[in-house]
Amino acid sequence: MKYAQLGRSDLVVSRVCFGCWQLSPKFWGEIDLEQWREALDVALDLGVNFIDTADAYGDGFAESSLGEWLESRKCRDRVIIATKFYHNFEIPDERVPDTSYDYIIRECEASLKRLKTDYIDLYQIHAWDPLTRPEEVAAALTRLRKEGKVRWFGVSNLNADQIRMYSQYFEITSLQPLYNMLDRQVEEHELPVCLEKRIGVLTYSTLARGLLTGKYTPETTFTDHRANSPRFQGETFKRILDAVNSLQPIAEKHGLTIAQLAVRWVLTHPAVTTAIVGVKKREHIETIVDAAEDILPARDWWKAASIVAHAKA
Ligand SMILES: NC(=O)c1ccc[n+]([C@@H]2O[C@H](COP(=O)([O-])OP(=O)(O)OC[C@H]3O[C@@H](n4cnc5c(N)ncnc54)[C@H](OP(=O)(O)O)[C@@H]3O)[C@@H](O)[C@H]2O)c1
């Protein structure tokens, strides 16, 4: 496994990060927890030391499950935990964005309890909250850091202006954006800001929720949140699958599967520190880690991007 420094922090993270959103039954349906814990064990053995979760994944379920695993394996000191706050889910079915001082302090305590730890390595704002002044967010974060409850702060889903604005109030260690061969919007503004300010990048939906793996056929149907996504239906789905299958020769040339190629593709961008992959079972992580061993030559990076771009046209 290859490792990299995250932004200007002292966190040295594996270039593949274990994503925990799959423990959100509302989106992904019920997954087998035994298999999921086994996947974490395998990840640790393979050198994956970075785990991304959020308070809102399953309204606390993902954090609690991770906390139980951390406690049972006694491995807290071997992993770097990134979690998030933003969605206030204190009132069932009435989720609202909330980055007020009181909520951040309260929610951090709740996350610590669920994760069965006394510190969070990377505490990320899940998305932009237009209703809270940056001074107020910064005051809460400063207190958490002073109390030793949080080591570093990150942001997710923010645009370049929002990143610049927040960075005047507190040190941003990382950005977690949507980035993969199909979704390249952040290349224009956000990734350059990260390079300029030495902000680390954790890509999410690296595999476009599974589309960039080459494992689906036009007959594949989905019973989870993907069933409602236009990309997973009809002509669009078929067009994307055709393009993804056309990546095979590039993948083969580098001894990779298509899923590994998708991970290596994001890791080739110089702003990207680590690729988060959503994991349900050991095969998901076991078969992907080799992608991080190298980057792609520029020619093949562009070739792969243009093949997939045709699917969107
Ligand atoms: N900050 C945010 O707003 C945000 C948003 C989304 C995600 N995230 C984070 O990013 C992580 C990953 O993103 P994502 O959940 O959108 O999905 P993703 O990583 O793009 O795709 C996950 C899906 O890909 C398939 N898969 C995973 N590994 C595979 C492998 N090695 N070979 C073949 N198929 C594989 C599985 O599909 P099947 O289920 O079909 O097997 C899995 O459910 C999340 O867990 C979460 O930590 C953050």
The ligand as an SDF file (V2000), in Angstrom:
LIG
                    3D

 48 52  0  0  0  0  0  0  0  0999 V2000
  -19.0820   13.4580    1.2190 N   0  0  0  0  0  0  0  0  0  0  0  0
  -20.1510   13.0140    0.5850 C   0  0  0  0  0  0  0  0  0  0  0  0
  -21.1360   13.7340    0.3490 O   0  0  0  0  0  0  0  0  0  0  0  0
  -20.1450   11.5820    0.1220 C   0  0  0  0  0  0  0  0  0  0  0  0
  -21.1310   11.1470   -0.8010 C   0  0  0  0  0  0  0  0  0  0  0  0
  -21.0580    9.8160   -1.2400 C   0  0  0  0  0  0  0  0  0  0  0  0
  -20.0790    8.9700   -0.7520 C   0  0  0  0  0  0  0  0  0  0  0  0
  -19.1560    9.4120    0.1720 N   0  0  0  0  0  0  0  0  0  0  0  0
  -18.0890    8.5260    0.6960 C   0  0  0  0  0  0  0  0  0  0  0  0
  -17.4390    7.8680   -0.3710 O   0  0  0  0  0  0  0  0  0  0  0  0
  -17.5870    6.4550   -0.2520 C   0  0  0  0  0  0  0  0  0  0  0  0
  -17.6640    5.8160   -1.6350 C   0  0  0  0  0  0  0  0  0  0  0  0
  -18.5840    6.4690   -2.5110 O   0  0  0  0  0  0  0  0  0  0  0  0
  -19.9520    5.7580   -2.9940 P   0  0  0  0  0  0  0  0  0  0  0  0
  -20.5120    5.0550   -1.8490 O   0  0  0  0  0  0  0  0  0  0  0  0
  -20.7540    6.8000   -3.6620 O   0  0  0  0  0  0  0  0  0  0  0  0
  -19.5860    4.6830   -4.0560 O   0  0  0  0  0  0  0  0  0  0  0  0
  -18.4050    4.0900   -4.9530 P   0  0  0  0  0  0  0  0  0  0  0  0
  -17.2040    3.8200   -4.1430 O   0  0  0  0  0  0  0  0  0  0  0  0
  -18.3020    4.9230   -6.1760 O   0  0  0  0  0  0  0  0  0  0  0  0
  -19.1380    2.7340   -5.3480 O   0  0  0  0  0  0  0  0  0  0  0  0
  -19.4630    1.7880   -4.3670 C   0  0  0  0  0  0  0  0  0  0  0  0
  -20.0790    0.5770   -5.0470 C   0  0  0  0  0  0  0  0  0  0  0  0
  -19.1740    0.0840   -6.0230 O   0  0  0  0  0  0  0  0  0  0  0  0
  -19.1320   -1.3240   -5.9980 C   0  0  0  0  0  0  0  0  0  0  0  0
  -17.7610   -1.7270   -5.6240 N   0  0  0  0  0  0  0  0  0  0  0  0
  -16.9900   -1.2670   -4.6250 C   0  0  0  0  0  0  0  0  0  0  0  0
  -15.7580   -1.8210   -4.6790 N   0  0  0  0  0  0  0  0  0  0  0  0
  -15.7570   -2.6460   -5.7300 C   0  0  0  0  0  0  0  0  0  0  0  0
  -14.7810   -3.5000   -6.3010 C   0  0  0  0  0  0  0  0  0  0  0  0
  -13.5550   -3.6070   -5.7990 N   0  0  0  0  0  0  0  0  0  0  0  0
  -15.1190   -4.2230   -7.3980 N   0  0  0  0  0  0  0  0  0  0  0  0
  -16.3510   -4.1270   -7.9400 C   0  0  0  0  0  0  0  0  0  0  0  0
  -17.3230   -3.3350   -7.4280 N   0  0  0  0  0  0  0  0  0  0  0  0
  -17.0310   -2.6010   -6.3340 C   0  0  0  0  0  0  0  0  0  0  0  0
  -20.1930   -1.7680   -5.0230 C   0  0  0  0  0  0  0  0  0  0  0  0
  -21.3810   -1.9180   -5.8040 O   0  0  0  0  0  0  0  0  0  0  0  0
  -22.4380   -3.0860   -5.5350 P   0  0  0  0  0  0  0  0  0  0  0  0
  -23.1930   -2.5980   -4.3420 O   0  0  0  0  0  0  0  0  0  0  0  0
  -23.2760   -3.0960   -6.7930 O   0  0  0  0  0  0  0  0  0  0  0  0
  -21.6520   -4.3330   -5.3010 O   0  0  0  0  0  0  0  0  0  0  0  0
  -20.3030   -0.5760   -4.0940 C   0  0  0  0  0  0  0  0  0  0  0  0
  -21.5480   -0.4930   -3.4570 O   0  0  0  0  0  0  0  0  0  0  0  0
  -18.8170    6.2690    0.6550 C   0  0  0  0  0  0  0  0  0  0  0  0
  -18.8270    5.0220    1.3210 O   0  0  0  0  0  0  0  0  0  0  0  0
  -18.6170    7.4290    1.6130 C   0  0  0  0  0  0  0  0  0  0  0  0
  -17.6410    7.1120    2.6030 O   0  0  0  0  0  0  0  0  0  0  0  0
  -19.1860   10.7160    0.5810 C   0  0  0  0  0  0  0  0  0  0  0  0
  1  2  1  0
  2  3  2  0
  2  4  1  0
  4  5  1  0
  4 48  2  0
  5  6  2  0
  6  7  1  0
  7  8  2  0
  8  9  1  0
  8 48  1  0
  9 10  1  0
  9 46  1  0
 10 11  1  0
 11 12  1  0
 11 44  1  0
 12 13  1  0
 13 14  1  0
 14 15  2  0
 14 16  1  0
 14 17  1  0
 17 18  1  0
 18 19  2  0
 18 20  1  0
 18 21  1  0
 21 22  1  0
 22 23  1  0
 23 24  1  0
 23 42  1  0
 24 25  1  0
 25 26  1  0
 25 36  1  0
 26 27  1  0
 26 35  1  0
 27 28  2  0
 28 29  1  0
 29 30  1  0
 29 35  2  0
 30 31  1  0
 30 32  2  0
 32 33  1  0
 33 34  2  0
 34 35  1  0
 36 37  1  0
 36 42  1  0
 37 38  1  0
 38 39  2  0
 38 40  1  0
 38 41  1  0
 42 43  1  0
 44 45  1  0
 44 46  1  0
 46 47  1  0
M  CHG  2   8   1  16  -1
M  END
$$$$
